[in-house]
Amino acid sequence: MFRRLIGRFVGGVGIAAVMLMALGAPAAADTYTRQPGIDVQQYIFRIELKDGTRAISGQADIDLVFKTDGVAELLLDLIGASADGKTGMTVSAVTSGAQTLAFTHEHNRVRIQLGPAAKAGDRRRVTVQYSGVPADGLLIGPNKHGEPVFFGDNFPDRARYWLPTIDHPYDKSACEFVITAPEAYQVVAPGALVETTSLAENRRLTRYREAVPITTYCMVIGVGRFAVETIGYVHGAPIQSWVYPSERDPGFADFRIALKPMELFSWRIGPYAYEKLANVQSKTRYGGMENASTIFYREGVVTGKGTNEGLFAHEIAHQWFGDSVTESDWDHTWLSEGFATYLTHVYNEYTFGRDTMVRGLRRDRESVIRYYDRNPKSAIVTPATEKLDNILSTNSYQKGGWFLHMLRRLVGDEVFWKGISTFYMRHRNGNALTEDFQRVMEEVSGKPLQAFFRQWVYTPGQPVIKGSWTYAAGVLTVELHQAQATDTVYTTALDIGIVTDRGAAPKVEVVQLVQRDQTFTISLDKEPLDVVLDPNTWLLMQAGEFARKPR
Ligand SMILES: [Zn+2]
């Protein structure tokens, strides 16, 4: 998703987390209680929405397969009734076929007794009947034009406010939404539209089926009055714009930009995973939220001036990374946000040229350095706090993006894109961790990358490089010092840019940093006018003082 500029505070890490990182070990998995004996195949949510009430009634059919023998319980996340009884969900019945199942609903978890113990490979459908007023997750209320709308806004673990699910990205599944709503409203949801039926009392049933496994945080609906346009097709998938009717003309104009990133990423990474892509003006709390095949953008996204191209590129990039290849653990959120951040830079590179990408990377580098000053114990892979309030950080976005940029430099363009594409195809519509990405990159590059990943992904911080240069008798001497306060000494290539002609691009000499203090000599037939470090913006470093040493 795209963080709003204001309103999101990013905290530090707990003591246990700091200790783990001090040992240099990859961070432990997040603390969500998993159910290894159960794999959800599909959710079918039947939900009735009415005007004039915030209450919903729902039925969830949960099709699951047992992965081990003897599983007796199913646990579902569902926020229960609040103390004052005004919000929350109440479960009225749980069944499996004709059989009624015993359950409890405490501490926002529905614990269901499955009856006769199952064998591995058995399938079962569990049906949960429930109703209530969602306190969050399904945003109900007027849009900026005062019209009634309903929007799911599930990230990261807010599906449980209105959908009984295993609400964690490790268990992806197909889903179907069967929505009954006043007939004046249109409905958008993940996947293909498979049914619209007029019902009595001016109601309509709309059914969408997402056959591709997705995360619960992507299982959303948008319901209200919309203007809808199909702007084109990418590999057979229609690309649609959904905007508020009173913003039809500027909205359609702005949203047509979506074709460009769809085409670029399909070509660069691999085939798009879903049946369609709807870009939807919505009430999401985020700047944009990448729900699989159904991206929700903030209400203010429509300007009529095409000013949100980067936002579209970011959310569309998530369809490949985040949605199709999903981190199986919140600690690895950078596999979603770092990829979307870097792919937006790549979109800028292809669309506007390298200078635009470099400007973005330099901005990001400044943010990473500032963030590190306030959060010196936090790395790209960082243990998620229980409230998940630290997963969307400058580390998962900008530093994750910068890591990919440096990896691209290390292995070269061709191998980098082969690796990105291979990683996508191997984990498409599934899950992955950082070590899976490392493995793919090692395979395609033929290089061991353990130290590179450890230094940049699992270790907080970046090098602070300072030094000086002199020139005498045809020899340029460059003295460099790694001045970071930590014990880490970085091993990295560094470009030394030698300016011998005003106005011309610097000549680049690549040196390898392996020690805290190093001196490099370079033969030059002409005295340089200036010497600069990293002229082409390839290294995530904090630049210390670097100048000609006074003679
Ligand atoms: Zn994002």
Residues whose N, C-alpha, C, O or C-beta is under 5 A from the ligand:
A	BS01	ZN	M1 F2 E337 A340
